[in-house]
Amino acid sequence: MSRIVRILVADDHAVVRAGLRALLERQENFRVVAEASTGEEAIAKAIEWRPDVAVLDIRMPGLSGIEACRQIVEKVEGCRVIMLTSYAEDELLFAAIRAGASGYVLKRIGDNDLVQAVDRISRGESMLDPAMTATVFAEMRKANEAQQHAAFAQLTPQELAVLAQVAQGLTNRQIAVKLYLGEGTVRNYVSSVLAKIGVSNRAEAAAYAVKHNIHEIVPPDDDKQQP
C-alpha cells in the first residue's frame, strides 16, 4: 500500500488553494491536511498538523513564504517545503534555497509536473523548475569564481605569477629565468606571498594555490609576465 503523503497548502488566494487541493487529492496517496492564507498561519498549521510536505506561495501578505519556509524547516522536523511562484526571479530563488526549500516551481507548471514534484520531495529528493536550472548553475559558477579570486585578492599580479610557478614545483632560479626576474627578487616575492596567504613554506603555498584553482586564474600557458 502506498505511503500517505500529508500536505499543507498555503496561498493567499482561496481559489488557488482550492485548485491545488483538488489537483493533489486526485492522487490516492496524497492528503491535504491543512490550508493557510498567510505566512504566519502556514507556520502555525505546520506545527499543528506536522505535514510531510508544505506547498507555499512565495508571496503572501504579512510574513513572506520564504520566512515561513525558514521557520517551518526549523520547527517541524521532517517537513519539506516546495515554493510556488508566478515568476522566475533569481533573488527569490536563492533566498528560498537559503531558507531550506527543497523545491522551487513556477505556478504555470503542468499538473502532472507538480504532482511529481510533491512526490519526489516527499521521498527526500529536490526539485527545481527547469526554467530556473540554468540560472542556478550560472550562479554557482559565479560564486566559485568569486571564491577563487578572493583567495588571491591580496596578491599583486607579479606575486600571483610567482605563486603559479611555485605551484608547479619550480625553484626560485627557474622562476627567475621564466619570468625574467632576478633570483633575489623572486625570493622577495615568495616571502611576500607566504605572508599574505598565511602559510609558512613553499609546499604549503603550492597546496594553497592548487586548492584554490590558481590554474584557472593564471593558465599554465599564459603565466609568463613581464615585471
Secondary structure, 3 states (H helix, E strand, C coil): CCCCEEEEEECCCHHHHHHHHHHHCCCCCEEEEEEECCHHHHHHHHHHHCCCEEEEECCCCCCCHHHHHHHHHHHCCCCEEEEEECCCCHHHHHHHHHCCCCEEEECCCCHHHHHHHHHHHHCCCCEECHHHHHHHHHHHHHHHHHHHHHHCCCCCHHHHHHHHHHHCCCCHHHHHHHHCCCHHHHHHHHHHHHHHHCCCCHHHHHHHHHHCCHHHHCCHHHCCCCC
